[in-house]
């Protein structure tokens, strides 16, 4: 699981915006981008019997992490629709 979701700096973090791009999510407006110190990106590979391939990008450690559980909920007020995760699950059933 990506620790960014519980970080106070999620809305300005440049690394998290790169992860959003990988997940094909809408990138939030960053007035002053923040560049975290020593983030560790974790890439998980998924394979299926249907010969499909997908990547999951997460940050597992970051020296700039400041805990704020649920802080991402305030900035993520979009309507609920299929995310890339749900689409991925549908492909591999």
Biopython code that builds the backbone (N, CA, C, O; Angstrom):
import numpy as np
from Bio.PDB.StructureBuilder import StructureBuilder

atoms = [
    (1, "UNK", "N", (0.838, -1.179, 0.000)),
    (1, "UNK", "CA", (0.000, 0.000, 0.000)),
    (1, "UNK", "C", (0.882, 1.242, 0.000)),
    (1, "UNK", "O", (1.926, 1.275, 0.650)),
    (2, "UNK", "N", (0.456, 2.242, -0.723)),
    (2, "UNK", "CA", (1.206, 3.487, -0.829)),
    (2, "UNK", "C", (1.008, 4.326, 0.439)),
    (2, "UNK", "O", (-0.124, 4.590, 0.844)),
    (3, "UNK", "N", (2.101, 4.735, 1.053)),
    (3, "UNK", "CA", (2.006, 5.534, 2.277)),
    (3, "UNK", "C", (1.569, 6.970, 1.989)),
    (3, "UNK", "O", (1.226, 7.709, 2.912)),
    (4, "UNK", "N", (1.579, 7.365, 0.731)),
    (4, "UNK", "CA", (1.225, 8.744, 0.361)),
    (4, "UNK", "C", (-0.195, 9.112, 0.779)),
    (4, "UNK", "O", (-0.475, 10.274, 1.074)),
    (5, "UNK", "N", (-1.077, 8.144, 0.805)),
    (5, "UNK", "CA", (-2.476, 8.440, 1.125)),
    (5, "UNK", "C", (-2.652, 9.004, 2.525)),
    (5, "UNK", "O", (-3.622, 9.713, 2.791)),
    (6, "UNK", "N", (-1.732, 8.699, 3.412)),
    (6, "UNK", "CA", (-1.822, 9.206, 4.784)),
    (6, "UNK", "C", (-0.774, 10.275, 5.080)),
    (6, "UNK", "O", (-0.435, 10.508, 6.240)),
    (7, "UNK", "N", (-0.263, 10.922, 4.040)),
    (7, "UNK", "CA", (0.754, 11.961, 4.226)),
    (7, "UNK", "C", (0.130, 13.340, 4.051)),
    (7, "UNK", "O", (-0.694, 13.552, 3.161)),
    (8, "UNK", "N", (0.526, 14.263, 4.902)),
    (8, "UNK", "CA", (0.016, 15.632, 4.856)),
    (8, "UNK", "C", (0.444, 16.363, 3.579)),
    (8, "UNK", "O", (-0.200, 17.335, 3.182)),
    (9, "UNK", "N", (1.508, 15.912, 2.941)),
    (9, "UNK", "CA", (2.054, 16.606, 1.766)),
    (9, "UNK", "C", (1.580, 16.030, 0.434)),
    (9, "UNK", "O", (2.129, 16.379, -0.612)),
    (10, "UNK", "N", (0.584, 15.167, 0.449)),
    (10, "UNK", "CA", (0.146, 14.463, -0.755)),
    (10, "UNK", "C", (-0.264, 15.406, -1.883)),
    (10, "UNK", "O", (-0.011, 15.101, -3.049)),
    (11, "UNK", "N", (-0.885, 16.533, -1.572)),
    (11, "UNK", "CA", (-1.407, 17.419, -2.612)),
    (11, "UNK", "C", (-0.341, 18.214, -3.348)),
    (11, "UNK", "O", (-0.597, 18.746, -4.429)),
    (12, "UNK", "N", (0.849, 18.299, -2.772)),
    (12, "UNK", "CA", (1.928, 19.051, -3.418)),
    (12, "UNK", "C", (3.098, 18.173, -3.832)),
    (12, "UNK", "O", (4.038, 18.661, -4.459)),
    (13, "UNK", "N", (3.063, 16.903, -3.500)),
    (13, "UNK", "CA", (4.206, 16.008, -3.692)),
    (13, "UNK", "C", (4.408, 15.656, -5.172)),
    (13, "UNK", "O", (3.497, 15.160, -5.836)),
    (14, "UNK", "N", (5.593, 15.917, -5.661)),
    (14, "UNK", "CA", (5.919, 15.638, -7.061)),
    (14, "UNK", "C", (5.977, 14.128, -7.323)),
    (14, "UNK", "O", (5.560, 13.682, -8.392)),
    (15, "UNK", "N", (6.470, 13.355, -6.401)),
    (15, "UNK", "CA", (6.537, 11.898, -6.585)),
    (15, "UNK", "C", (5.137, 11.312, -6.657)),
    (15, "UNK", "O", (4.879, 10.434, -7.481)),
    (16, "UNK", "N", (4.228, 11.783, -5.810)),
    (16, "UNK", "CA", (2.865, 11.265, -5.861)),
    (16, "UNK", "C", (2.187, 11.617, -7.186)),
    (16, "UNK", "O", (1.396, 10.827, -7.702)),
    (17, "UNK", "N", (2.488, 12.793, -7.740)),
    (17, "UNK", "CA", (1.896, 13.144, -9.038)),
    (17, "UNK", "C", (2.398, 12.204, -10.135)),
    (17, "UNK", "O", (1.661, 11.918, -11.079)),
    (18, "UNK", "N", (3.625, 11.725, -10.028)),
    (18, "UNK", "CA", (4.140, 10.734, -10.979)),
    (18, "UNK", "C", (3.398, 9.417, -10.819)),
    (18, "UNK", "O", (3.088, 8.755, -11.810)),
    (19, "UNK", "N", (3.110, 9.030, -9.580)),
    (19, "UNK", "CA", (2.344, 7.807, -9.338)),
    (19, "UNK", "C", (0.935, 7.950, -9.907)),
    (19, "UNK", "O", (0.405, 7.001, -10.484)),
    (20, "UNK", "N", (0.327, 9.112, -9.752)),
    (20, "UNK", "CA", (-1.001, 9.350, -10.337)),
    (20, "UNK", "C", (-0.963, 9.186, -11.857)),
    (20, "UNK", "O", (-1.885, 8.623, -12.448)),
    (21, "UNK", "N", (0.098, 9.675, -12.480)),
    (21, "UNK", "CA", (0.240, 9.505, -13.929)),
    (21, "UNK", "C", (0.301, 8.021, -14.287)),
    (21, "UNK", "O", (-0.323, 7.591, -15.257)),
    (22, "UNK", "N", (1.046, 7.242, -13.514)),
    (22, "UNK", "CA", (1.156, 5.809, -13.778)),
    (22, "UNK", "C", (-0.184, 5.102, -13.601)),
    (22, "UNK", "O", (-0.474, 4.134, -14.305)),
    (23, "UNK", "N", (-0.994, 5.577, -12.673)),
    (23, "UNK", "CA", (-2.324, 4.993, -12.434)),
    (23, "UNK", "C", (-3.385, 5.575, -13.367)),
    (23, "UNK", "O", (-4.557, 5.205, -13.297)),
    (24, "UNK", "N", (-2.960, 6.491, -14.242)),
    (24, "UNK", "CA", (-3.848, 7.163, -15.190)),
    (24, "UNK", "C", (-4.971, 7.909, -14.469)),
    (24, "UNK", "O", (-6.125, 7.893, -14.897)),
    (25, "UNK", "N", (-4.607, 8.554, -13.377)),
    (25, "UNK", "CA", (-5.539, 9.367, -12.598)),
    (25, "UNK", "C", (-5.340, 10.829, -12.969)),
    (25, "UNK", "O", (-4.300, 11.214, -13.505)),
    (26, "UNK", "N", (-6.357, 11.639, -12.676)),
    (26, "UNK", "CA", (-6.262, 13.071, -12.926)),
    (26, "UNK", "C", (-5.232, 13.679, -11.972)),
    (26, "UNK", "O", (-5.260, 13.423, -10.768)),
    (27, "UNK", "N", (-4.341, 14.469, -12.514)),
    (27, "UNK", "CA", (-3.289, 15.091, -11.715)),
    (27, "UNK", "C", (-3.808, 16.384, -11.122)),
    (27, "UNK", "O", (-4.358, 17.227, -11.831)),
    (28, "UNK", "N", (-3.633, 16.539, -9.820)),
    (28, "UNK", "CA", (-4.110, 17.734, -9.125)),
    (28, "UNK", "C", (-3.190, 18.920, -9.421)),
    (28, "UNK", "O", (-2.001, 18.750, -9.689)),
    (29, "UNK", "N", (-3.749, 20.087, -9.369)),
    (29, "UNK", "CA", (-2.977, 21.317, -9.589)),
    (29, "UNK", "C", (-2.013, 21.516, -8.423)),
    (29, "UNK", "O", (-2.411, 21.482, -7.259)),
    (30, "UNK", "N", (-0.748, 21.724, -8.753)),
    (30, "UNK", "CA", (0.263, 21.931, -7.729)),
    (30, "UNK", "C", (0.825, 23.337, -7.873)),
    (30, "UNK", "O", (1.550, 23.628, -8.824)),
    (31, "UNK", "N", (0.491, 24.205, -6.928)),
    (31, "UNK", "CA", (0.991, 25.573, -7.012)),
    (31, "UNK", "C", (2.477, 25.633, -6.662)),
    (31, "UNK", "O", (3.249, 26.297, -7.353)),
    (32, "UNK", "N", (2.873, 24.956, -5.612)),
    (32, "UNK", "CA", (4.279, 24.868, -5.230)),
    (32, "UNK", "C", (4.625, 23.392, -5.065)),
    (32, "UNK", "O", (4.411, 22.832, -3.990)),
    (33, "UNK", "N", (5.153, 22.752, -6.105)),
    (33, "UNK", "CA", (5.461, 21.321, -5.983)),
    (33, "UNK", "C", (6.506, 21.068, -4.895)),
    (33, "UNK", "O", (7.451, 21.837, -4.722)),
    (34, "UNK", "N", (6.311, 19.999, -4.190)),
    (34, "UNK", "CA", (7.217, 19.597, -3.122)),
    (34, "UNK", "C", (7.995, 18.366, -3.595)),
    (34, "UNK", "O", (7.396, 17.408, -4.084)),
    (35, "UNK", "N", (9.301, 18.385, -3.456)),
    (35, "UNK", "CA", (10.147, 17.270, -3.852)),
    (35, "UNK", "C", (10.625, 16.557, -2.581)),
    (35, "UNK", "O", (11.493, 17.071, -1.877)),
    (36, "UNK", "N", (10.073, 15.393, -2.286)),
    (36, "UNK", "CA", (10.396, 14.698, -1.040)),
    (36, "UNK", "C", (11.820, 14.156, -1.017)),
    (36, "UNK", "O", (12.453, 13.963, -2.055)),
    (37, "UNK", "N", (12.302, 13.916, 0.201)),
    (37, "UNK", "CA", (13.640, 13.374, 0.386)),
    (37, "UNK", "C", (13.591, 11.855, 0.441)),
    (37, "UNK", "O", (12.852, 11.278, 1.239)),
    (38, "UNK", "N", (14.363, 11.226, -0.394)),
    (38, "UNK", "CA", (14.594, 9.779, -0.405)),
    (38, "UNK", "C", (13.322, 8.931, -0.414)),
    (38, "UNK", "O", (13.168, 8.054, 0.436)),
    (39, "UNK", "N", (12.410, 9.174, -1.353)),
    (39, "UNK", "CA", (11.255, 8.270, -1.438)),
    (39, "UNK", "C", (11.694, 6.932, -2.038)),
    (39, "UNK", "O", (12.544, 6.893, -2.928)),
    (40, "UNK", "N", (11.121, 5.860, -1.556)),
    (40, "UNK", "CA", (11.412, 4.532, -2.092)),
    (40, "UNK", "C", (10.176, 4.050, -2.828)),
    (40, "UNK", "O", (9.142, 3.768, -2.224)),
    (41, "UNK", "N", (10.305, 3.962, -4.153)),
    (41, "UNK", "CA", (9.194, 3.500, -4.993)),
    (41, "UNK", "C", (9.227, 1.983, -5.073)),
    (41, "UNK", "O", (10.283, 1.368, -5.218)),
    (42, "UNK", "N", (8.071, 1.414, -4.976)),
    (42, "UNK", "CA", (7.914, -0.030, -5.068)),
    (42, "UNK", "C", (7.047, -0.309, -6.286)),
    (42, "UNK", "O", (5.949, 0.233, -6.410)),
    (43, "UNK", "N", (7.533, -1.144, -7.170)),
    (43, "UNK", "CA", (6.783, -1.493, -8.368)),
    (43, "UNK", "C", (6.409, -2.969, -8.279)),
    (43, "UNK", "O", (7.279, -3.833, -8.173)),
    (44, "UNK", "N", (5.125, -3.246, -8.324)),
    (44, "UNK", "CA", (4.635, -4.622, -8.250)),
    (44, "UNK", "C", (4.117, -5.005, -9.628)),
    (44, "UNK", "O", (3.341, -4.262, -10.230)),
    (45, "UNK", "N", (4.534, -6.145, -10.123)),
    (45, "UNK", "CA", (4.109, -6.615, -11.438)),
    (45, "UNK", "C", (2.987, -7.628, -11.298)),
    (45, "UNK", "O", (3.036, -8.510, -10.440)),
    (46, "UNK", "N", (1.984, -7.497, -12.138)),
    (46, "UNK", "CA", (0.866, -8.437, -12.155)),
    (46, "UNK", "C", (0.841, -9.165, -13.497)),
    (46, "UNK", "O", (0.990, -8.542, -14.548)),
    (47, "UNK", "N", (0.654, -10.465, -13.459)),
    (47, "UNK", "CA", (0.486, -11.255, -14.670)),
    (47, "UNK", "C", (-0.802, -12.058, -14.541)),
    (47, "UNK", "O", (-1.290, -12.291, -13.435)),
    (48, "UNK", "N", (-1.341, -12.474, -15.660)),
    (48, "UNK", "CA", (-2.549, -13.278, -15.610)),
    (48, "UNK", "C", (-2.466, -14.412, -16.616)),
    (48, "UNK", "O", (-1.535, -14.493, -17.417)),
    (49, "UNK", "N", (-3.452, -15.277, -16.556)),
    (49, "UNK", "CA", (-3.547, -16.373, -17.513)),
    (49, "UNK", "C", (-3.891, -15.855, -18.906)),
    (49, "UNK", "O", (-3.671, -16.548, -19.899)),
    (50, "UNK", "N", (-4.427, -14.645, -18.978)),
    (50, "UNK", "CA", (-4.809, -14.055, -20.264)),
    (50, "UNK", "C", (-3.641, -13.319, -20.920)),
    (50, "UNK", "O", (-3.836, -12.605, -21.903)),
    (51, "UNK", "N", (-2.438, -13.486, -20.389)),
    (51, "UNK", "CA", (-1.234, -12.837, -20.917)),
    (51, "UNK", "C", (-1.308, -11.312, -20.831)),
    (51, "UNK", "O", (-0.731, -10.614, -21.664)),
    (52, "UNK", "N", (-2.007, -10.802, -19.840)),
    (52, "UNK", "CA", (-2.080, -9.363, -19.623)),
    (52, "UNK", "C", (-1.085, -8.977, -18.538)),
    (52, "UNK", "O", (-0.772, -9.779, -17.657)),
    (53, "UNK", "N", (-0.601, -7.769, -18.605)),
    (53, "UNK", "CA", (0.439, -7.303, -17.718)),
    (53, "UNK", "C", (0.067, -5.925, -17.187)),
    (53, "UNK", "O", (-0.382, -5.071, -17.950)),
    (54, "UNK", "N", (0.243, -5.704, -15.923)),
    (54, "UNK", "CA", (-0.044, -4.391, -15.327)),
    (54, "UNK", "C", (0.979, -4.103, -14.235)),
    (54, "UNK", "O", (1.566, -5.019, -13.660)),
    (55, "UNK", "N", (1.180, -2.834, -13.963)),
    (55, "UNK", "CA", (2.114, -2.403, -12.925)),
    (55, "UNK", "C", (1.371, -1.659, -11.829)),
    (55, "UNK", "O", (0.407, -0.942, -12.095)),
    (56, "UNK", "N", (1.821, -1.834, -10.612)),
    (56, "UNK", "CA", (1.290, -1.104, -9.466)),
    (56, "UNK", "C", (2.452, -0.326, -8.859)),
    (56, "UNK", "O", (3.456, -0.919, -8.465)),
    (57, "UNK", "N", (2.326, 0.977, -8.782)),
    (57, "UNK", "CA", (3.362, 1.836, -8.223)),
    (57, "UNK", "C", (2.940, 2.310, -6.840)),
    (57, "UNK", "O", (1.825, 2.799, -6.659)),
    (58, "UNK", "N", (3.824, 2.167, -5.875)),
    (58, "UNK", "CA", (3.576, 2.611, -4.503)),
    (58, "UNK", "C", (4.849, 3.192, -3.917)),
    (58, "UNK", "O", (5.953, 2.836, -4.329)),
    (59, "UNK", "N", (4.689, 4.082, -2.957)),
    (59, "UNK", "CA", (5.820, 4.563, -2.163)),
    (59, "UNK", "C", (5.765, 3.809, -0.846)),
    (59, "UNK", "O", (4.759, 3.857, -0.137)),
    (60, "UNK", "N", (6.851, 3.110, -0.519)),
    (60, "UNK", "CA", (6.859, 2.319, 0.710)),
    (60, "UNK", "C", (7.568, 3.031, 1.862)),
    (60, "UNK", "O", (7.281, 2.754, 3.026)),
    (61, "UNK", "N", (8.499, 3.952, 1.548)),
    (61, "UNK", "CA", (9.192, 4.732, 2.572)),
    (61, "UNK", "C", (9.530, 6.105, 2.017)),
    (61, "UNK", "O", (9.756, 6.260, 0.817)),
    (62, "UNK", "N", (9.564, 7.102, 2.895)),
    (62, "UNK", "CA", (9.904, 8.462, 2.477)),
    (62, "UNK", "C", (10.335, 9.251, 3.710)),
    (62, "UNK", "O", (9.637, 9.266, 4.723)),
    (63, "UNK", "N", (11.488, 9.905, 3.612)),
    (63, "UNK", "CA", (11.973, 10.692, 4.750)),
    (63, "UNK", "C", (11.140, 11.948, 4.995)),
    (63, "UNK", "O", (11.182, 12.510, 6.089)),
    (64, "UNK", "N", (10.390, 12.391, 3.999)),
    (64, "UNK", "CA", (9.569, 13.597, 4.129)),
    (64, "UNK", "C", (8.145, 13.314, 4.584)),
    (64, "UNK", "O", (7.320, 14.225, 4.646)),
    (65, "UNK", "N", (7.855, 12.070, 4.900)),
    (65, "UNK", "CA", (6.500, 11.665, 5.284)),
    (65, "UNK", "C", (6.050, 12.366, 6.571)),
    (65, "UNK", "O", (6.751, 12.339, 7.582)),
    (66, "UNK", "N", (4.867, 12.996, 6.515)),
    (66, "UNK", "CA", (4.238, 13.589, 7.698)),
    (66, "UNK", "C", (2.830, 13.031, 7.793)),
    (66, "UNK", "O", (1.986, 13.317, 6.943)),
    (67, "UNK", "N", (2.575, 12.245, 8.813)),
    (67, "UNK", "CA", (1.304, 11.533, 8.903)),
    (67, "UNK", "C", (0.110, 12.472, 9.081)),
    (67, "UNK", "O", (0.105, 13.365, 9.928)),
    (68, "UNK", "N", (-0.893, 12.230, 8.252)),
    (68, "UNK", "CA", (-2.188, 12.896, 8.354)),
    (68, "UNK", "C", (-3.211, 11.938, 7.740)),
    (68, "UNK", "O", (-3.568, 12.076, 6.570)),
    (69, "UNK", "N", (-3.681, 10.972, 8.524)),
    (69, "UNK", "CA", (-4.600, 9.968, 7.985)),
    (69, "UNK", "C", (-5.838, 10.599, 7.347)),
    (69, "UNK", "O", (-6.482, 11.469, 7.933)),
    (70, "UNK", "N", (-6.153, 10.142, 6.141)),
    (70, "UNK", "CA", (-7.351, 10.613, 5.451)),
    (70, "UNK", "C", (-7.232, 11.985, 4.825)),
    (70, "UNK", "O", (-8.228, 12.512, 4.329)),
    (71, "UNK", "N", (-6.064, 12.581, 4.828)),
    (71, "UNK", "CA", (-5.889, 13.910, 4.265)),
    (71, "UNK", "C", (-6.197, 13.985, 2.786)),
    (71, "UNK", "O", (-6.584, 15.043, 2.288)),
    (72, "UNK", "N", (-6.037, 12.904, 2.089)),
    (72, "UNK", "CA", (-6.304, 12.870, 0.649)),
    (72, "UNK", "C", (-7.796, 12.935, 0.337)),
    (72, "UNK", "O", (-8.174, 13.260, -0.789)),
    (73, "UNK", "N", (-8.648, 12.631, 1.314)),
    (73, "UNK", "CA", (-10.088, 12.627, 1.063)),
    (73, "UNK", "C", (-10.617, 14.025, 0.751)),
    (73, "UNK", "O", (-11.518, 14.175, -0.074)),
    (74, "UNK", "N", (-10.069, 15.040, 1.399)),
    (74, "UNK", "CA", (-10.524, 16.413, 1.183)),
    (74, "UNK", "C", (-10.252, 16.887, -0.241)),
    (74, "UNK", "O", (-11.069, 17.596, -0.829)),
    (75, "UNK", "N", (-9.113, 16.499, -0.790)),
    (75, "UNK", "CA", (-8.736, 16.972, -2.120)),
    (75, "UNK", "C", (-9.282, 16.090, -3.226)),
    (75, "UNK", "O", (-9.176, 16.444, -4.400)),
    (76, "UNK", "N", (-9.857, 14.964, -2.884)),
    (76, "UNK", "CA", (-10.302, 13.992, -3.887)),
    (76, "UNK", "C", (-11.821, 13.947, -3.934)),
    (76, "UNK", "O", (-12.417, 12.904, -3.667)),
    (77, "UNK", "N", (-12.452, 15.060, -4.267)),
    (77, "UNK", "CA", (-13.914, 15.135, -4.252)),
    (77, "UNK", "C", (-14.497, 14.904, -5.634)),
    (77, "UNK", "O", (-15.413, 15.611, -6.053)),
    (78, "UNK", "N", (-13.968, 13.919, -6.340)),
    (78, "UNK", "CA", (-14.496, 13.622, -7.663)),
    (78, "UNK", "C", (-15.585, 12.569, -7.542)),
    (78, "UNK", "O", (-15.704, 11.897, -6.518)),
    (79, "UNK", "N", (-16.364, 12.436, -8.580)),
    (79, "UNK", "CA", (-17.415, 11.422, -8.566)),
    (79, "UNK", "C", (-16.788, 10.043, -8.669)),
    (79, "UNK", "O", (-15.742, 9.868, -9.295)),
    (80, "UNK", "N", (-17.426, 9.084, -8.058)),
    (80, "UNK", "CA", (-16.896, 7.727, -8.078)),
    (80, "UNK", "C", (-17.146, 7.093, -9.443)),
    (80, "UNK", "O", (-18.268, 7.096, -9.950)),
    (81, "UNK", "N", (-16.098, 6.561, -10.015)),
    (81, "UNK", "CA", (-16.197, 5.819, -11.268)),
    (81, "UNK", "C", (-15.156, 4.714, -11.243)),
    (81, "UNK", "O", (-14.423, 4.573, -10.264)),
    (82, "UNK", "N", (-15.086, 3.940, -12.296)),
    (82, "UNK", "CA", (-14.117, 2.857, -12.327)),
    (82, "UNK", "C", (-12.714, 3.419, -12.303)),
    (82, "UNK", "O", (-12.359, 4.244, -13.146)),
    (83, "UNK", "N", (-11.927, 2.991, -11.365)),
    (83, "UNK", "CA", (-10.524, 3.369, -11.351)),
    (83, "UNK", "C", (-9.749, 2.309, -12.111)),
    (83, "UNK", "O", (-10.310, 1.298, -12.533)),
    (84, "UNK", "N", (-8.474, 2.544, -12.279)),
    (84, "UNK", "CA", (-7.650, 1.564, -12.980)),
    (84, "UNK", "C", (-7.595, 0.252, -12.196)),
    (84, "UNK", "O", (-7.416, -0.814, -12.785)),
    (85, "UNK", "N", (-7.748, 0.323, -10.861)),
    (85, "UNK", "CA", (-7.741, -0.897, -10.059)),
    (85, "UNK", "C", (-8.960, -1.758, -10.365)),
    (85, "UNK", "O", (-8.833, -2.968, -10.553)),
    (86, "UNK", "N", (-10.137, -1.147, -10.417)),
    (86, "UNK", "CA", (-11.343, -1.903, -10.696)),
    (86, "UNK", "C", (-11.312, -2.472, -12.104)),
    (86, "UNK", "O", (-11.746, -3.600, -12.334)),
    (87, "UNK", "N", (-10.807, -1.705, -13.027)),
    (87, "UNK", "CA", (-10.690, -2.187, -14.392)),
    (87, "UNK", "C", (-9.743, -3.376, -14.439)),
    (87, "UNK", "O", (-9.998, -4.357, -15.138)),
    (88, "UNK", "N", (-8.659, -3.285, -13.696)),
    (88, "UNK", "CA", (-7.695, -4.377, -13.638)),
    (88, "UNK", "C", (-8.358, -5.646, -13.111)),
    (88, "UNK", "O", (-8.139, -6.727, -13.658)),
    (89, "UNK", "N", (-9.162, -5.530, -12.062)),
    (89, "UNK", "CA", (-9.858, -6.694, -11.512)),
    (89, "UNK", "C", (-10.812, -7.309, -12.522)),
    (89, "UNK", "O", (-10.945, -8.530, -12.589)),
    (90, "UNK", "N", (-11.475, -6.469, -13.307)),
    (90, "UNK", "CA", (-12.404, -6.986, -14.304)),
    (90, "UNK", "C", (-11.670, -7.752, -15.399)),
    (90, "UNK", "O", (-12.191, -8.731, -15.933)),
    (91, "UNK", "N", (-10.464, -7.307, -15.732)),
    (91, "UNK", "CA", (-9.708, -7.975, -16.786)),
    (91, "UNK", "C", (-9.256, -9.378, -16.401)),
    (91, "UNK", "O", (-9.128, -10.251, -17.259)),
    (92, "UNK", "N", (-9.015, -9.594, -15.120)),
    (92, "UNK", "CA", (-8.422, -10.855, -14.691)),
    (92, "UNK", "C", (-9.392, -11.816, -14.035)),
    (92, "UNK", "O", (-8.954, -12.802, -13.443)),
    (93, "UNK", "N", (-10.669, -11.575, -14.114)),
    (93, "UNK", "CA", (-11.646, -12.517, -13.555)),
    (93, "UNK", "C", (-11.821, -13.720, -14.438)),
    (93, "UNK", "O", (-12.606, -14.612, -14.117)),
]
sb = StructureBuilder()
sb.init_structure("model")
sb.init_model(0)
sb.init_chain("A")
sb.init_seg("    ")
for serial, (resi, resn, name, xyz) in enumerate(atoms, 1):
    if name == "N":
        sb.init_residue(resn, " ", resi, " ")
    sb.init_atom(name, np.array(xyz, "f"), 0.0, 1.0, " ", f" {name:<3s}", serial, name[0])
structure = sb.get_structure()
